[in-house]
Amino acid sequence: MKKTFLILCIVLSILSITAIDKTLILKPTHDIYNTRSTEGLISEYTYSEYLDNQWEDIYNSIYTYNVNNVTSIDVDKNIEEIWTDFEYYTYTYDTNNNLTNMLYQIYIPTLYNYRQENYSYNDDNLVESYNLQKWVNTAWQDSLTINYTYEDGILVDEEWVYFSSGKDNEQYRVSYEYNLLGYKIYELWEVSNDGVNWDNYSKCNYERDINSYLINEIWQTWSNESWQDYSKYVYSYNDAMILNNVTGLTAENNEWINYSLASYQYSDYIYADLLITQLWSNDTSNWENSTKYSYEYIPVVSNHEQNIENALPSITSYPNPSRNSFTVKSNESIISVSVYNLKGQKISEFSNPSKSASLELSSLLKESLPSGIYFLRVELPKSKFVTSKQVILK
């Protein structure tokens, strides 16, 4: 059970951090597929395992998108060096681009229903309920429902209800606490068999630095009327404050023992194109390769090509990354440029009295601005705005 929980946490970390992209507005969501844009998104990834001292490709996934979202994922499995149809995911969205259904099917040998996920949303487009169903004989059967509660647009509570043979079974309740900037710092899980009497189950403390970057994630379980250390995840970042490693530790005899290591490699400072997970070996007292995720992304169309093709307003900033100064350039007149950090805070705003199509920002980098990813919100004529990323290295 402990190993399963640790691996689950690693997988969740992979899903949430593969493409490092935080929005200006903090809006909690479980919809990881509602991507809004196809540029720079995963087009293909290969899952490999380290067997007999070499990497062996096991699964290969191909992503298909419409204008706004991923619509399907086709997964093949390597069986005796032959890539064979294995599973297929189909995604459906509402008019607001919110994911409403995910259908998971397996090939045996033709497509066969296995499970589906259904989502509903409130008026603010925040997920309100989640329903997991499994295909049994010739009909869908409820397996899990989750209801979400928000306060001022921030997720504060979840209620999970599992179903067994069509009857209510074990239930869980999850509550969250956030810091003043809206980042999660505490998570409490409770369990109940009747939905009335609740007992402690597990909790997590999220330790963050002064810029709210996650540093430590510490899980504890309730046992013998007290909280017991269970697992810990330590996050480390590069100079641009992009995630480099996640080290997983497990508690044994009141000590933290190495268990897992997830290492990310980047080709463009933003999207991880390689993730390698390793497990700690007590025999060799070293990390040993376990799994590898190799990602390919949809190429980002250059702003010049995009302008010719779509005649839409576009911007670019160069050099990117930058150490001393950078220039913002547009295919239209620039009225102003606002700079935001990853927490959505406005750092600076620059007006452009000449209304030229380019604006150099040098004074910004002379300030005590730390390395990291920033967002440029460029105002163009007729109240149009275009947003871009800028990496600053000091």
C-alpha positions in Angstrom: 0.0 0.0 0.0 2.8 2.4 0.9 4.7 1.7 -2.4 1.5 2.2 -4.3 0.8 5.6 -2.6 4.3 6.8 -3.3 4.2 5.8 -7.0 0.8 7.5 -7.3 2.2 10.8 -5.9 5.1 10.5 -8.5 2.6 10.0 -11.3 0.5 13.0 -10.2 3.7 15.1 -10.0 4.5 14.1 -13.6 1.1 15.0 -14.9 1.1 18.4 -13.2 4.6 19.6 -14.0 5.4 18.1 -17.4 4.7 21.4 -19.1 5.7 24.2 -16.7 2.9 26.7 -17.4 1.2 28.8 -14.7 -1.6 31.2 -15.5 -1.9 34.8 -14.4 -5.2 34.0 -12.6 -5.1 31.4 -9.9 -8.1 29.1 -10.7 -8.0 25.5 -9.3 -9.1 22.9 -11.7 -8.8 19.1 -12.2 -9.1 19.6 -15.9 -5.5 19.0 -17.0 -6.5 18.5 -20.6 -8.3 21.9 -21.1 -5.3 23.5 -22.7 -6.8 26.4 -24.6 -3.9 26.4 -27.2 -2.1 23.7 -29.2 1.2 25.4 -29.6 3.9 23.9 -27.4 1.7 21.1 -26.3 2.6 17.4 -26.2 2.2 15.8 -29.6 3.8 12.5 -28.6 5.4 10.8 -25.7 7.1 7.5 -25.1 7.2 5.6 -21.8 10.3 3.4 -21.3 11.5 1.1 -18.5 15.0 0.3 -17.5 15.4 -3.5 -18.0 18.5 -5.6 -18.2 20.7 -2.5 -18.0 19.1 -0.8 -21.0 16.1 1.4 -21.8 13.2 -0.4 -23.5 10.3 1.5 -25.0 7.0 0.2 -23.6 4.2 2.6 -24.6 3.9 5.3 -27.2 1.1 7.9 -27.1 0.0 10.2 -30.0 -2.0 13.3 -29.2 -4.6 14.8 -31.5 -6.0 18.4 -31.0 -8.7 20.6 -32.3 -8.3 24.4 -32.2 -8.4 24.5 -28.4 -8.0 21.1 -26.8 -6.7 17.6 -27.0 -9.4 15.4 -28.6 -7.8 12.0 -28.5 -4.8 10.0 -27.3 -3.9 6.8 -29.1 -1.6 4.5 -27.1 0.4 1.7 -28.7 2.3 -1.0 -26.7 5.5 -2.6 -27.7 4.9 -6.3 -27.8 8.0 -8.3 -28.9 9.3 -5.3 -30.9 6.0 -4.8 -32.6 3.9 -1.7 -31.8 0.4 -2.9 -31.2 -2.9 -1.0 -30.6 -3.4 -0.9 -26.8 -5.7 1.9 -25.5 -7.6 5.0 -26.7 -8.7 8.1 -25.0 -11.5 10.4 -26.4 -12.2 13.9 -24.9 -15.4 15.9 -25.2 -15.8 19.6 -24.3 -18.6 22.1 -23.8 -18.9 25.4 -25.6 -16.6 27.0 -22.9 -13.9 24.5 -23.7 -14.4 22.7 -20.4 -13.8 19.0 -20.5 -17.1 17.2 -20.0 -16.2 13.6 -20.8 -13.2 11.4 -21.1 -13.8 7.9 -22.6 -11.1 5.3 -22.0 -11.2 2.2 -24.3 -8.9 -0.7 -24.8 -8.2 -2.8 -27.8 -9.2 -6.5 -27.4 -8.6 -6.5 -30.4 -11.3 -3.9 -31.4 -12.1 -1.0 -29.1 -14.0 -2.0 -25.9 -15.4 0.4 -23.3 -13.5 0.3 -20.0 -14.2 3.5 -18.1 -15.3 7.1 -18.5 -15.1 10.3 -16.6 -17.8 12.9 -16.5 -17.4 16.5 -15.4 -19.9 19.3 -14.7 -19.1 23.0 -14.0 -20.6 25.9 -12.2 -21.2 29.4 -13.6 -17.6 30.3 -13.1 -16.4 27.3 -15.2 -15.0 25.6 -12.2 -15.5 21.9 -12.0 -18.4 21.2 -9.7 -18.6 17.4 -9.8 -16.7 14.4 -11.2 -18.1 11.0 -11.9 -16.1 7.9 -12.7 -17.9 5.0 -14.3 -16.8 1.5 -15.3 -18.2 -0.5 -18.1 -19.8 -3.7 -16.6 -21.3 -6.2 -19.0 -23.3 -3.9 -21.3 -23.8 -0.7 -19.1 -21.9 2.0 -17.3 -21.8 1.6 -13.5 -20.9 4.3 -11.0 -17.5 3.8 -9.4 -16.6 7.2 -7.8 -18.2 10.6 -7.5 -16.4 13.8 -6.3 -18.2 17.0 -5.4 -16.2 20.3 -5.2 -16.8 23.3 -3.0 -15.3 26.8 -3.7 -15.0 30.0 -1.8 -14.2 33.1 -3.9 -13.2 30.8 -6.8 -10.7 28.8 -4.6 -11.2 25.1 -4.0 -11.7 24.5 -0.3 -13.4 21.1 0.0 -13.9 17.8 -1.9 -16.2 14.9 -1.0 -15.4 11.5 -2.5 -17.9 8.6 -2.6 -16.9 5.2 -3.8 -19.5 2.7 -5.0 -19.4 -1.0 -4.6 -22.0 -3.2 -6.3 -24.2 -0.1 -6.7 -24.1 0.8 -3.0 -22.4 3.6 -1.1 -19.1 2.3 0.3 -16.1 4.2 1.7 -16.2 8.0 1.6 -13.5 10.6 1.8 -13.5 14.3 2.5 -10.7 16.6 1.5 -10.2 20.2 2.8 -7.6 22.7 1.7 -5.9 25.8 3.1 -4.0 28.4 1.2 -1.5 31.2 1.9 -2.4 34.9 1.2 -1.2 34.5 -2.4 -3.6 31.7 -3.1 -1.1 28.8 -3.1 -2.0 25.6 -1.3 -0.2 25.0 2.0 -2.3 22.3 3.7 -4.5 19.3 2.7 -6.5 17.1 5.1 -8.1 13.8 4.2 -10.8 12.3 6.3 -12.6 8.9 5.9 -16.2 7.8 6.8 -18.3 4.7 6.3 -21.6 6.5 6.8 -21.0 10.1 5.7 -21.8 11.3 9.2 -18.9 10.2 11.4 -15.5 11.3 10.0 -12.0 10.1 11.1 -8.6 11.4 10.2 -7.0 9.6 7.3 -4.0 11.6 6.0 -2.7 15.1 5.7 -0.1 17.0 3.8 1.8 20.2 4.6 3.1 22.2 1.6 6.2 24.2 2.6 7.0 27.1 0.2 9.7 29.7 0.0 9.1 33.5 0.1 8.1 33.5 -3.5 5.6 30.6 -2.9 7.6 28.0 -4.9 7.0 24.6 -3.4 10.0 23.3 -1.5 8.7 20.4 0.6 5.6 18.3 0.5 5.2 16.2 3.7 2.5 13.5 4.0 1.4 12.0 7.3 -1.1 9.3 8.1 -3.4 8.9 11.1 -2.4 5.8 13.2 -2.9 5.0 16.9 -4.5 8.3 17.5 -1.6 10.4 16.3 -0.1 11.6 13.1 2.8 9.5 11.7 5.3 10.6 9.0 4.6 8.7 5.8 6.3 10.3 2.8 8.1 13.5 1.8 8.9 15.2 -1.5 11.7 17.7 -1.9 11.6 20.1 -4.9 14.7 21.7 -6.4 14.9 24.3 -9.2 17.4 25.6 -11.6 18.6 29.3 -11.8 15.5 30.2 -13.8 13.3 28.7 -11.0 12.1 25.9 -13.3 11.7 22.5 -11.7 14.8 20.3 -11.9 14.3 17.4 -9.5 11.7 15.9 -7.1 13.2 13.6 -4.5 10.8 11.2 -2.7 11.5 9.9 0.7 9.7 7.4 2.9 9.6 7.4 6.8 11.2 4.4 8.5 12.1 4.3 12.2 11.6 8.1 12.5 14.1 8.8 9.7 13.6 9.9 6.1 14.9 7.3 3.7 15.5 7.9 0.0 12.9 6.3 -2.2 12.5 8.0 -5.6 14.0 10.7 -7.8 12.3 12.4 -10.7 14.7 14.4 -12.9 13.5 16.8 -15.6 15.4 18.0 -18.7 14.4 20.9 -20.8 15.3 22.1 -24.3 13.6 25.6 -24.2 13.5 26.5 -20.5 9.7 25.9 -20.3 8.7 22.5 -21.5 10.3 19.3 -20.2 11.2 17.0 -23.0 12.6 14.2 -20.8 11.7 12.9 -17.4 13.7 10.1 -15.8 12.6 8.4 -12.6 15.0 6.5 -10.4 14.5 4.3 -7.3 17.0 4.2 -4.4 18.9 0.9 -4.1 19.9 -0.1 -0.6 22.2 -2.7 -2.1 24.3 -0.2 -4.1 23.5 2.9 -2.0 22.8 4.7 -5.2 20.0 5.8 -7.5 19.0 3.2 -10.2 17.1 3.9 -13.4 13.4 2.9 -13.3 11.3 4.7 -15.9 11.7 7.4 -18.6 9.2 9.7 -20.3 10.3 11.3 -23.6 8.1 14.1 -24.8 7.7 15.8 -28.2 5.7 19.0 -28.6 3.8 20.7 -31.3 6.2 23.3 -32.8 5.4 26.9 -31.9 4.7 28.8 -35.1 6.8 31.9 -35.4 5.0 35.1 -34.9 5.9 36.2 -38.4 4.4 33.0 -40.0 1.4 33.2 -37.7 0.8 36.8 -38.8 0.9 36.0 -42.5 -1.3 32.9 -42.0 -3.9 34.3 -39.7 -3.5 38.1 -39.8 -3.8 38.1 -36.0 -1.9 40.4 -33.6 1.3 38.8 -32.4 4.3 39.7 -30.3 7.8 38.3 -29.7 10.5 39.2 -27.2 14.2 38.7 -27.7 16.7 37.6 -26.6 14.7 35.0 -24.6 16.2 34.1 -22.1 17.7 37.4 -21.3 20.4 38.6 -18.9 20.7 42.3 -19.5 17.8 43.7 -21.6 15.2 42.5 -24.1 13.0 44.0 -26.7 9.3 43.4 -27.2 8.3 43.5 -30.9 4.8 43.4 -32.4 3.2 43.5 -35.8 1.1 46.4 -34.5 1.8 49.6 -32.5 2.6 48.9 -28.9 0.8 51.1 -26.4 2.1 49.5 -23.2 3.8 46.4 -21.7 3.0 45.0 -18.3 5.2 42.4 -16.6 3.8 39.8 -14.2 5.5 37.2 -12.1 4.2 33.6 -11.8 2.0 34.6 -8.9 0.0 37.0 -11.1 1.5 40.1 -9.4 2.2 43.0 -11.7 5.9 43.8 -11.4 6.2 46.8 -13.7 4.3 48.6 -16.5 5.9 50.5 -19.4 4.1 52.9 -21.6 5.2 53.6 -25.2 4.5 57.2 -26.1 5.8 56.8 -29.6 3.4 53.9 -30.2 6.1 52.2 -32.2 6.0 48.4 -33.0 9.0 47.7 -30.7 9.9 48.6 -27.1 13.2 47.9 -25.3 12.9 47.0 -21.6 16.3 47.5 -20.1 15.5 49.3 -16.8 13.5 46.2 -15.7 16.5 44.0 -15.6 18.5 46.6 -13.7 16.1 46.3 -10.8 16.5 43.6 -8.2 14.4 41.2 -10.2 15.1 37.5 -9.5 15.7 34.9 -12.2 12.5 33.1 -13.4 9.6 33.0 -15.8 7.6 36.2 -16.3 4.5 37.1 -18.4 4.4 40.1 -20.7 0.9 41.5 -21.3 1.2 43.8 -24.3 -1.6 46.3 -25.0 -2.2 47.0 -28.7 -4.6 49.4 -30.4 -8.4 48.9 -30.2 -8.0 47.5 -26.6 -6.4 44.3 -27.8 -4.0 42.4 -25.5 -1.5 39.7 -26.3 0.4 37.7 -23.7 3.9 36.1 -24.0 6.5 34.5 -21.7 9.9 35.9 -20.9 12.7 34.0 -19.1 15.1 36.1 -17.1 18.5 34.7 -16.0 20.7 36.6 -13.6 
